[in-house]
Amino acid sequence: MIQEAAILFVKKDQEKDFENDFAIASQYISSIEGYLGHSLKKCMEQANKYLLLVEWRNLEDHTIGFRESAAYLEWKKLLHHYYEPFPIVEHFETVFENKI
């Protein structure tokens, strides 16, 4: 499993619209083979800053399976106009984890 992470800066005063459209867009990402789950977290210190975390079975499920799909075009149409600047998306694999 890998985790995709992106810090999203949403244009000021568009946070509620973004959150509503994100809920709609979630159906597209979750329909992709290899998708395992995702969360959107809102920053407590900066109202227009979010953290997107997506779990994928492997890197290619995101970079090829999602990004080359019709579902991604719908995701993009709903969400990409909110970002300023456009986010950097990175992928991580777990090397250590401790949970209670």
Phi and psi restraints in degrees (range 20) as a CNS / XPLOR table:
assign (resid 1 and name C) (resid 2 and name N)
       (resid 2 and name CA) (resid 2 and name C) 1.0 -123.6 20.0 2
assign (resid 2 and name N) (resid 2 and name CA)
       (resid 2 and name C) (resid 3 and name N) 1.0 159.5 20.0 2
assign (resid 2 and name C) (resid 3 and name N)
       (resid 3 and name CA) (resid 3 and name C) 1.0 -120.8 20.0 2
assign (resid 3 and name N) (resid 3 and name CA)
       (resid 3 and name C) (resid 4 and name N) 1.0 127.5 20.0 2
assign (resid 3 and name C) (resid 4 and name N)
       (resid 4 and name CA) (resid 4 and name C) 1.0 -89.3 20.0 2
assign (resid 4 and name N) (resid 4 and name CA)
       (resid 4 and name C) (resid 5 and name N) 1.0 136.5 20.0 2
assign (resid 4 and name C) (resid 5 and name N)
       (resid 5 and name CA) (resid 5 and name C) 1.0 -134.5 20.0 2
assign (resid 5 and name N) (resid 5 and name CA)
       (resid 5 and name C) (resid 6 and name N) 1.0 137.5 20.0 2
assign (resid 5 and name C) (resid 6 and name N)
       (resid 6 and name CA) (resid 6 and name C) 1.0 -146.5 20.0 2
assign (resid 6 and name N) (resid 6 and name CA)
       (resid 6 and name C) (resid 7 and name N) 1.0 133.1 20.0 2
assign (resid 6 and name C) (resid 7 and name N)
       (resid 7 and name CA) (resid 7 and name C) 1.0 -89.0 20.0 2
assign (resid 7 and name N) (resid 7 and name CA)
       (resid 7 and name C) (resid 8 and name N) 1.0 123.8 20.0 2
assign (resid 7 and name C) (resid 8 and name N)
       (resid 8 and name CA) (resid 8 and name C) 1.0 -110.6 20.0 2
assign (resid 8 and name N) (resid 8 and name CA)
       (resid 8 and name C) (resid 9 and name N) 1.0 124.2 20.0 2
assign (resid 8 and name C) (resid 9 and name N)
       (resid 9 and name CA) (resid 9 and name C) 1.0 -105.0 20.0 2
assign (resid 9 and name N) (resid 9 and name CA)
       (resid 9 and name C) (resid 10 and name N) 1.0 113.6 20.0 2
assign (resid 9 and name C) (resid 10 and name N)
       (resid 10 and name CA) (resid 10 and name C) 1.0 -93.4 20.0 2
assign (resid 10 and name N) (resid 10 and name CA)
       (resid 10 and name C) (resid 11 and name N) 1.0 140.6 20.0 2
assign (resid 10 and name C) (resid 11 and name N)
       (resid 11 and name CA) (resid 11 and name C) 1.0 -54.4 20.0 2
assign (resid 11 and name N) (resid 11 and name CA)
       (resid 11 and name C) (resid 12 and name N) 1.0 137.1 20.0 2
assign (resid 11 and name C) (resid 12 and name N)
       (resid 12 and name CA) (resid 12 and name C) 1.0 -53.7 20.0 2
assign (resid 12 and name N) (resid 12 and name CA)
       (resid 12 and name C) (resid 13 and name N) 1.0 142.6 20.0 2
assign (resid 12 and name C) (resid 13 and name N)
       (resid 13 and name CA) (resid 13 and name C) 1.0 67.8 20.0 2
assign (resid 13 and name N) (resid 13 and name CA)
       (resid 13 and name C) (resid 14 and name N) 1.0 12.7 20.0 2
assign (resid 13 and name C) (resid 14 and name N)
       (resid 14 and name CA) (resid 14 and name C) 1.0 -116.1 20.0 2
assign (resid 14 and name N) (resid 14 and name CA)
       (resid 14 and name C) (resid 15 and name N) 1.0 12.0 20.0 2
assign (resid 14 and name C) (resid 15 and name N)
       (resid 15 and name CA) (resid 15 and name C) 1.0 -60.7 20.0 2
assign (resid 15 and name N) (resid 15 and name CA)
       (resid 15 and name C) (resid 16 and name N) 1.0 -46.7 20.0 2
assign (resid 15 and name C) (resid 16 and name N)
       (resid 16 and name CA) (resid 16 and name C) 1.0 -64.5 20.0 2
assign (resid 16 and name N) (resid 16 and name CA)
       (resid 16 and name C) (resid 17 and name N) 1.0 -43.5 20.0 2
assign (resid 16 and name C) (resid 17 and name N)
       (resid 17 and name CA) (resid 17 and name C) 1.0 -61.5 20.0 2
assign (resid 17 and name N) (resid 17 and name CA)
       (resid 17 and name C) (resid 18 and name N) 1.0 -42.3 20.0 2
assign (resid 17 and name C) (resid 18 and name N)
       (resid 18 and name CA) (resid 18 and name C) 1.0 -59.8 20.0 2
assign (resid 18 and name N) (resid 18 and name CA)
       (resid 18 and name C) (resid 19 and name N) 1.0 -47.4 20.0 2
assign (resid 18 and name C) (resid 19 and name N)
       (resid 19 and name CA) (resid 19 and name C) 1.0 -61.8 20.0 2
assign (resid 19 and name N) (resid 19 and name CA)
       (resid 19 and name C) (resid 20 and name N) 1.0 -40.1 20.0 2
assign (resid 19 and name C) (resid 20 and name N)
       (resid 20 and name CA) (resid 20 and name C) 1.0 -64.5 20.0 2
assign (resid 20 and name N) (resid 20 and name CA)
       (resid 20 and name C) (resid 21 and name N) 1.0 -45.9 20.0 2
assign (resid 20 and name C) (resid 21 and name N)
       (resid 21 and name CA) (resid 21 and name C) 1.0 -69.0 20.0 2
assign (resid 21 and name N) (resid 21 and name CA)
       (resid 21 and name C) (resid 22 and name N) 1.0 -31.6 20.0 2
assign (resid 21 and name C) (resid 22 and name N)
       (resid 22 and name CA) (resid 22 and name C) 1.0 -63.3 20.0 2
assign (resid 22 and name N) (resid 22 and name CA)
       (resid 22 and name C) (resid 23 and name N) 1.0 -41.4 20.0 2
assign (resid 22 and name C) (resid 23 and name N)
       (resid 23 and name CA) (resid 23 and name C) 1.0 -60.6 20.0 2
assign (resid 23 and name N) (resid 23 and name CA)
       (resid 23 and name C) (resid 24 and name N) 1.0 -39.3 20.0 2
assign (resid 23 and name C) (resid 24 and name N)
       (resid 24 and name CA) (resid 24 and name C) 1.0 -68.3 20.0 2
assign (resid 24 and name N) (resid 24 and name CA)
       (resid 24 and name C) (resid 25 and name N) 1.0 -45.5 20.0 2
assign (resid 24 and name C) (resid 25 and name N)
       (resid 25 and name CA) (resid 25 and name C) 1.0 -65.1 20.0 2
assign (resid 25 and name N) (resid 25 and name CA)
       (resid 25 and name C) (resid 26 and name N) 1.0 -23.4 20.0 2
assign (resid 25 and name C) (resid 26 and name N)
       (resid 26 and name CA) (resid 26 and name C) 1.0 -58.6 20.0 2
assign (resid 26 and name N) (resid 26 and name CA)
       (resid 26 and name C) (resid 27 and name N) 1.0 -28.7 20.0 2
assign (resid 26 and name C) (resid 27 and name N)
       (resid 27 and name CA) (resid 27 and name C) 1.0 -63.8 20.0 2
assign (resid 27 and name N) (resid 27 and name CA)
       (resid 27 and name C) (resid 28 and name N) 1.0 -29.8 20.0 2
assign (resid 27 and name C) (resid 28 and name N)
       (resid 28 and name CA) (resid 28 and name C) 1.0 -75.0 20.0 2
assign (resid 28 and name N) (resid 28 and name CA)
       (resid 28 and name C) (resid 29 and name N) 1.0 -46.0 20.0 2
assign (resid 28 and name C) (resid 29 and name N)
       (resid 29 and name CA) (resid 29 and name C) 1.0 -68.3 20.0 2
assign (resid 29 and name N) (resid 29 and name CA)
       (resid 29 and name C) (resid 30 and name N) 1.0 -37.1 20.0 2
assign (resid 29 and name C) (resid 30 and name N)
       (resid 30 and name CA) (resid 30 and name C) 1.0 -73.1 20.0 2
assign (resid 30 and name N) (resid 30 and name CA)
       (resid 30 and name C) (resid 31 and name N) 1.0 -9.3 20.0 2
assign (resid 30 and name C) (resid 31 and name N)
       (resid 31 and name CA) (resid 31 and name C) 1.0 -86.9 20.0 2
assign (resid 31 and name N) (resid 31 and name CA)
       (resid 31 and name C) (resid 32 and name N) 1.0 -3.6 20.0 2
assign (resid 31 and name C) (resid 32 and name N)
       (resid 32 and name CA) (resid 32 and name C) 1.0 -87.0 20.0 2
assign (resid 32 and name N) (resid 32 and name CA)
       (resid 32 and name C) (resid 33 and name N) 1.0 136.9 20.0 2
assign (resid 32 and name C) (resid 33 and name N)
       (resid 33 and name CA) (resid 33 and name C) 1.0 -56.9 20.0 2
assign (resid 33 and name N) (resid 33 and name CA)
       (resid 33 and name C) (resid 34 and name N) 1.0 131.0 20.0 2
assign (resid 33 and name C) (resid 34 and name N)
       (resid 34 and name CA) (resid 34 and name C) 1.0 93.3 20.0 2
assign (resid 34 and name N) (resid 34 and name CA)
       (resid 34 and name C) (resid 35 and name N) 1.0 -7.8 20.0 2
assign (resid 34 and name C) (resid 35 and name N)
       (resid 35 and name CA) (resid 35 and name C) 1.0 -71.0 20.0 2
assign (resid 35 and name N) (resid 35 and name CA)
       (resid 35 and name C) (resid 36 and name N) 1.0 133.6 20.0 2
assign (resid 35 and name C) (resid 36 and name N)
       (resid 36 and name CA) (resid 36 and name C) 1.0 -116.8 20.0 2
assign (resid 36 and name N) (resid 36 and name CA)
       (resid 36 and name C) (resid 37 and name N) 1.0 -19.1 20.0 2
assign (resid 36 and name C) (resid 37 and name N)
       (resid 37 and name CA) (resid 37 and name C) 1.0 155.5 20.0 2
assign (resid 37 and name N) (resid 37 and name CA)
       (resid 37 and name C) (resid 38 and name N) 1.0 162.9 20.0 2
assign (resid 37 and name C) (resid 38 and name N)
       (resid 38 and name CA) (resid 38 and name C) 1.0 -153.7 20.0 2
assign (resid 38 and name N) (resid 38 and name CA)
       (resid 38 and name C) (resid 39 and name N) 1.0 161.2 20.0 2
assign (resid 38 and name C) (resid 39 and name N)
       (resid 39 and name CA) (resid 39 and name C) 1.0 -144.7 20.0 2
assign (resid 39 and name N) (resid 39 and name CA)
       (resid 39 and name C) (resid 40 and name N) 1.0 152.2 20.0 2
assign (resid 39 and name C) (resid 40 and name N)
       (resid 40 and name CA) (resid 40 and name C) 1.0 -122.8 20.0 2
assign (resid 40 and name N) (resid 40 and name CA)
       (resid 40 and name C) (resid 41 and name N) 1.0 124.6 20.0 2
assign (resid 40 and name C) (resid 41 and name N)
       (resid 41 and name CA) (resid 41 and name C) 1.0 -117.9 20.0 2
assign (resid 41 and name N) (resid 41 and name CA)
       (resid 41 and name C) (resid 42 and name N) 1.0 136.2 20.0 2
assign (resid 41 and name C) (resid 42 and name N)
       (resid 42 and name CA) (resid 42 and name C) 1.0 -98.5 20.0 2
assign (resid 42 and name N) (resid 42 and name CA)
       (resid 42 and name C) (resid 43 and name N) 1.0 134.3 20.0 2
assign (resid 42 and name C) (resid 43 and name N)
       (resid 43 and name CA) (resid 43 and name C) 1.0 -67.5 20.0 2
assign (resid 43 and name N) (resid 43 and name CA)
       (resid 43 and name C) (resid 44 and name N) 1.0 136.2 20.0 2
assign (resid 43 and name C) (resid 44 and name N)
       (resid 44 and name CA) (resid 44 and name C) 1.0 -80.9 20.0 2
assign (resid 44 and name N) (resid 44 and name CA)
       (resid 44 and name C) (resid 45 and name N) 1.0 -23.8 20.0 2
assign (resid 44 and name C) (resid 45 and name N)
       (resid 45 and name CA) (resid 45 and name C) 1.0 -92.8 20.0 2
assign (resid 45 and name N) (resid 45 and name CA)
       (resid 45 and name C) (resid 46 and name N) 1.0 -22.4 20.0 2
assign (resid 45 and name C) (resid 46 and name N)
       (resid 46 and name CA) (resid 46 and name C) 1.0 -137.2 20.0 2
assign (resid 46 and name N) (resid 46 and name CA)
       (resid 46 and name C) (resid 47 and name N) 1.0 110.3 20.0 2
assign (resid 46 and name C) (resid 47 and name N)
       (resid 47 and name CA) (resid 47 and name C) 1.0 -59.8 20.0 2
assign (resid 47 and name N) (resid 47 and name CA)
       (resid 47 and name C) (resid 48 and name N) 1.0 -27.0 20.0 2
assign (resid 47 and name C) (resid 48 and name N)
       (resid 48 and name CA) (resid 48 and name C) 1.0 -102.5 20.0 2
assign (resid 48 and name N) (resid 48 and name CA)
       (resid 48 and name C) (resid 49 and name N) 1.0 15.5 20.0 2
assign (resid 48 and name C) (resid 49 and name N)
       (resid 49 and name CA) (resid 49 and name C) 1.0 -111.4 20.0 2
assign (resid 49 and name N) (resid 49 and name CA)
       (resid 49 and name C) (resid 50 and name N) 1.0 132.5 20.0 2
assign (resid 49 and name C) (resid 50 and name N)
       (resid 50 and name CA) (resid 50 and name C) 1.0 -132.3 20.0 2
assign (resid 50 and name N) (resid 50 and name CA)
       (resid 50 and name C) (resid 51 and name N) 1.0 157.1 20.0 2
assign (resid 50 and name C) (resid 51 and name N)
       (resid 51 and name CA) (resid 51 and name C) 1.0 -118.7 20.0 2
assign (resid 51 and name N) (resid 51 and name CA)
       (resid 51 and name C) (resid 52 and name N) 1.0 120.4 20.0 2
assign (resid 51 and name C) (resid 52 and name N)
       (resid 52 and name CA) (resid 52 and name C) 1.0 -102.4 20.0 2
assign (resid 52 and name N) (resid 52 and name CA)
       (resid 52 and name C) (resid 53 and name N) 1.0 125.6 20.0 2
assign (resid 52 and name C) (resid 53 and name N)
       (resid 53 and name CA) (resid 53 and name C) 1.0 -123.6 20.0 2
assign (resid 53 and name N) (resid 53 and name CA)
       (resid 53 and name C) (resid 54 and name N) 1.0 127.1 20.0 2
assign (resid 53 and name C) (resid 54 and name N)
       (resid 54 and name CA) (resid 54 and name C) 1.0 -128.9 20.0 2
assign (resid 54 and name N) (resid 54 and name CA)
       (resid 54 and name C) (resid 55 and name N) 1.0 132.7 20.0 2
assign (resid 54 and name C) (resid 55 and name N)
       (resid 55 and name CA) (resid 55 and name C) 1.0 -101.0 20.0 2
assign (resid 55 and name N) (resid 55 and name CA)
       (resid 55 and name C) (resid 56 and name N) 1.0 130.1 20.0 2
assign (resid 55 and name C) (resid 56 and name N)
       (resid 56 and name CA) (resid 56 and name C) 1.0 -124.6 20.0 2
assign (resid 56 and name N) (resid 56 and name CA)
       (resid 56 and name C) (resid 57 and name N) 1.0 152.1 20.0 2
assign (resid 56 and name C) (resid 57 and name N)
       (resid 57 and name CA) (resid 57 and name C) 1.0 -61.5 20.0 2
assign (resid 57 and name N) (resid 57 and name CA)
       (resid 57 and name C) (resid 58 and name N) 1.0 -44.7 20.0 2
assign (resid 57 and name C) (resid 58 and name N)
       (resid 58 and name CA) (resid 58 and name C) 1.0 -151.8 20.0 2
assign (resid 58 and name N) (resid 58 and name CA)
       (resid 58 and name C) (resid 59 and name N) 1.0 169.9 20.0 2
assign (resid 58 and name C) (resid 59 and name N)
       (resid 59 and name CA) (resid 59 and name C) 1.0 -59.4 20.0 2
assign (resid 59 and name N) (resid 59 and name CA)
       (resid 59 and name C) (resid 60 and name N) 1.0 -42.0 20.0 2
assign (resid 59 and name C) (resid 60 and name N)
       (resid 60 and name CA) (resid 60 and name C) 1.0 -65.7 20.0 2
assign (resid 60 and name N) (resid 60 and name CA)
       (resid 60 and name C) (resid 61 and name N) 1.0 -27.6 20.0 2
assign (resid 60 and name C) (resid 61 and name N)
       (resid 61 and name CA) (resid 61 and name C) 1.0 -61.4 20.0 2
assign (resid 61 and name N) (resid 61 and name CA)
       (resid 61 and name C) (resid 62 and name N) 1.0 -31.5 20.0 2
assign (resid 61 and name C) (resid 62 and name N)
       (resid 62 and name CA) (resid 62 and name C) 1.0 -86.2 20.0 2
assign (resid 62 and name N) (resid 62 and name CA)
       (resid 62 and name C) (resid 63 and name N) 1.0 -54.5 20.0 2
assign (resid 62 and name C) (resid 63 and name N)
       (resid 63 and name CA) (resid 63 and name C) 1.0 -70.4 20.0 2
assign (resid 63 and name N) (resid 63 and name CA)
       (resid 63 and name C) (resid 64 and name N) 1.0 -28.6 20.0 2
assign (resid 63 and name C) (resid 64 and name N)
       (resid 64 and name CA) (resid 64 and name C) 1.0 -110.4 20.0 2
assign (resid 64 and name N) (resid 64 and name CA)
       (resid 64 and name C) (resid 65 and name N) 1.0 -56.9 20.0 2
assign (resid 64 and name C) (resid 65 and name N)
       (resid 65 and name CA) (resid 65 and name C) 1.0 -56.4 20.0 2
assign (resid 65 and name N) (resid 65 and name CA)
       (resid 65 and name C) (resid 66 and name N) 1.0 -45.4 20.0 2
assign (resid 65 and name C) (resid 66 and name N)
       (resid 66 and name CA) (resid 66 and name C) 1.0 -87.5 20.0 2
assign (resid 66 and name N) (resid 66 and name CA)
       (resid 66 and name C) (resid 67 and name N) 1.0 -53.4 20.0 2
assign (resid 66 and name C) (resid 67 and name N)
       (resid 67 and name CA) (resid 67 and name C) 1.0 -66.2 20.0 2
assign (resid 67 and name N) (resid 67 and name CA)
       (resid 67 and name C) (resid 68 and name N) 1.0 -17.9 20.0 2
assign (resid 67 and name C) (resid 68 and name N)
       (resid 68 and name CA) (resid 68 and name C) 1.0 -105.4 20.0 2
assign (resid 68 and name N) (resid 68 and name CA)
       (resid 68 and name C) (resid 69 and name N) 1.0 18.4 20.0 2
assign (resid 68 and name C) (resid 69 and name N)
       (resid 69 and name CA) (resid 69 and name C) 1.0 -105.6 20.0 2
assign (resid 69 and name N) (resid 69 and name CA)
       (resid 69 and name C) (resid 70 and name N) 1.0 162.6 20.0 2
assign (resid 69 and name C) (resid 70 and name N)
       (resid 70 and name CA) (resid 70 and name C) 1.0 -65.2 20.0 2
assign (resid 70 and name N) (resid 70 and name CA)
       (resid 70 and name C) (resid 71 and name N) 1.0 -31.8 20.0 2
assign (resid 70 and name C) (resid 71 and name N)
       (resid 71 and name CA) (resid 71 and name C) 1.0 -61.1 20.0 2
assign (resid 71 and name N) (resid 71 and name CA)
       (resid 71 and name C) (resid 72 and name N) 1.0 -38.3 20.0 2
assign (resid 71 and name C) (resid 72 and name N)
       (resid 72 and name CA) (resid 72 and name C) 1.0 -64.3 20.0 2
assign (resid 72 and name N) (resid 72 and name CA)
       (resid 72 and name C) (resid 73 and name N) 1.0 -37.1 20.0 2
assign (resid 72 and name C) (resid 73 and name N)
       (resid 73 and name CA) (resid 73 and name C) 1.0 -62.3 20.0 2
assign (resid 73 and name N) (resid 73 and name CA)
       (resid 73 and name C) (resid 74 and name N) 1.0 -37.2 20.0 2
assign (resid 73 and name C) (resid 74 and name N)
       (resid 74 and name CA) (resid 74 and name C) 1.0 -70.1 20.0 2
assign (resid 74 and name N) (resid 74 and name CA)
       (resid 74 and name C) (resid 75 and name N) 1.0 -42.8 20.0 2
assign (resid 74 and name C) (resid 75 and name N)
       (resid 75 and name CA) (resid 75 and name C) 1.0 -56.0 20.0 2
assign (resid 75 and name N) (resid 75 and name CA)
       (resid 75 and name C) (resid 76 and name N) 1.0 -49.8 20.0 2
assign (resid 75 and name C) (resid 76 and name N)
       (resid 76 and name CA) (resid 76 and name C) 1.0 -60.3 20.0 2
assign (resid 76 and name N) (resid 76 and name CA)
       (resid 76 and name C) (resid 77 and name N) 1.0 -44.7 20.0 2
assign (resid 76 and name C) (resid 77 and name N)
       (resid 77 and name CA) (resid 77 and name C) 1.0 -61.6 20.0 2
assign (resid 77 and name N) (resid 77 and name CA)
       (resid 77 and name C) (resid 78 and name N) 1.0 -38.4 20.0 2
assign (resid 77 and name C) (resid 78 and name N)
       (resid 78 and name CA) (resid 78 and name C) 1.0 -76.7 20.0 2
assign (resid 78 and name N) (resid 78 and name CA)
       (resid 78 and name C) (resid 79 and name N) 1.0 -33.4 20.0 2
assign (resid 78 and name C) (resid 79 and name N)
       (resid 79 and name CA) (resid 79 and name C) 1.0 -116.8 20.0 2
assign (resid 79 and name N) (resid 79 and name CA)
       (resid 79 and name C) (resid 80 and name N) 1.0 -31.7 20.0 2
assign (resid 79 and name C) (resid 80 and name N)
       (resid 80 and name CA) (resid 80 and name C) 1.0 -65.0 20.0 2
assign (resid 80 and name N) (resid 80 and name CA)
       (resid 80 and name C) (resid 81 and name N) 1.0 -25.3 20.0 2
assign (resid 80 and name C) (resid 81 and name N)
       (resid 81 and name CA) (resid 81 and name C) 1.0 -72.7 20.0 2
assign (resid 81 and name N) (resid 81 and name CA)
       (resid 81 and name C) (resid 82 and name N) 1.0 -10.3 20.0 2
assign (resid 81 and name C) (resid 82 and name N)
       (resid 82 and name CA) (resid 82 and name C) 1.0 -81.9 20.0 2
assign (resid 82 and name N) (resid 82 and name CA)
       (resid 82 and name C) (resid 83 and name N) 1.0 -21.3 20.0 2
assign (resid 82 and name C) (resid 83 and name N)
       (resid 83 and name CA) (resid 83 and name C) 1.0 -85.9 20.0 2
assign (resid 83 and name N) (resid 83 and name CA)
       (resid 83 and name C) (resid 84 and name N) 1.0 134.2 20.0 2
assign (resid 83 and name C) (resid 84 and name N)
       (resid 84 and name CA) (resid 84 and name C) 1.0 -153.5 20.0 2
assign (resid 84 and name N) (resid 84 and name CA)
       (resid 84 and name C) (resid 85 and name N) 1.0 105.0 20.0 2
assign (resid 84 and name C) (resid 85 and name N)
       (resid 85 and name CA) (resid 85 and name C) 1.0 -79.3 20.0 2
assign (resid 85 and name N) (resid 85 and name CA)
       (resid 85 and name C) (resid 86 and name N) 1.0 173.2 20.0 2
assign (resid 85 and name C) (resid 86 and name N)
       (resid 86 and name CA) (resid 86 and name C) 1.0 -67.9 20.0 2
assign (resid 86 and name N) (resid 86 and name CA)
       (resid 86 and name C) (resid 87 and name N) 1.0 136.3 20.0 2
assign (resid 86 and name C) (resid 87 and name N)
       (resid 87 and name CA) (resid 87 and name C) 1.0 -72.0 20.0 2
assign (resid 87 and name N) (resid 87 and name CA)
       (resid 87 and name C) (resid 88 and name N) 1.0 153.2 20.0 2
assign (resid 87 and name C) (resid 88 and name N)
       (resid 88 and name CA) (resid 88 and name C) 1.0 -92.4 20.0 2
assign (resid 88 and name N) (resid 88 and name CA)
       (resid 88 and name C) (resid 89 and name N) 1.0 128.2 20.0 2
assign (resid 88 and name C) (resid 89 and name N)
       (resid 89 and name CA) (resid 89 and name C) 1.0 -108.4 20.0 2
assign (resid 89 and name N) (resid 89 and name CA)
       (resid 89 and name C) (resid 90 and name N) 1.0 128.4 20.0 2
assign (resid 89 and name C) (resid 90 and name N)
       (resid 90 and name CA) (resid 90 and name C) 1.0 -128.3 20.0 2
assign (resid 90 and name N) (resid 90 and name CA)
       (resid 90 and name C) (resid 91 and name N) 1.0 162.0 20.0 2
assign (resid 90 and name C) (resid 91 and name N)
       (resid 91 and name CA) (resid 91 and name C) 1.0 -122.6 20.0 2
assign (resid 91 and name N) (resid 91 and name CA)
       (resid 91 and name C) (resid 92 and name N) 1.0 140.2 20.0 2
assign (resid 91 and name C) (resid 92 and name N)
       (resid 92 and name CA) (resid 92 and name C) 1.0 -132.8 20.0 2
assign (resid 92 and name N) (resid 92 and name CA)
       (resid 92 and name C) (resid 93 and name N) 1.0 148.8 20.0 2
assign (resid 92 and name C) (resid 93 and name N)
       (resid 93 and name CA) (resid 93 and name C) 1.0 -120.9 20.0 2
assign (resid 93 and name N) (resid 93 and name CA)
       (resid 93 and name C) (resid 94 and name N) 1.0 147.1 20.0 2
assign (resid 93 and name C) (resid 94 and name N)
       (resid 94 and name CA) (resid 94 and name C) 1.0 -74.4 20.0 2
assign (resid 94 and name N) (resid 94 and name CA)
       (resid 94 and name C) (resid 95 and name N) 1.0 129.9 20.0 2
assign (resid 94 and name C) (resid 95 and name N)
       (resid 95 and name CA) (resid 95 and name C) 1.0 -112.3 20.0 2
assign (resid 95 and name N) (resid 95 and name CA)
       (resid 95 and name C) (resid 96 and name N) 1.0 -17.9 20.0 2
assign (resid 95 and name C) (resid 96 and name N)
       (resid 96 and name CA) (resid 96 and name C) 1.0 -159.4 20.0 2
assign (resid 96 and name N) (resid 96 and name CA)
       (resid 96 and name C) (resid 97 and name N) 1.0 142.2 20.0 2
assign (resid 96 and name C) (resid 97 and name N)
       (resid 97 and name CA) (resid 97 and name C) 1.0 -151.2 20.0 2
assign (resid 97 and name N) (resid 97 and name CA)
       (resid 97 and name C) (resid 98 and name N) 1.0 138.0 20.0 2
assign (resid 97 and name C) (resid 98 and name N)
       (resid 98 and name CA) (resid 98 and name C) 1.0 -137.0 20.0 2
assign (resid 98 and name N) (resid 98 and name CA)
       (resid 98 and name C) (resid 99 and name N) 1.0 116.6 20.0 2
assign (resid 98 and name C) (resid 99 and name N)
       (resid 99 and name CA) (resid 99 and name C) 1.0 -123.1 20.0 2
assign (resid 99 and name N) (resid 99 and name CA)
       (resid 99 and name C) (resid 100 and name N) 1.0 149.0 20.0 2
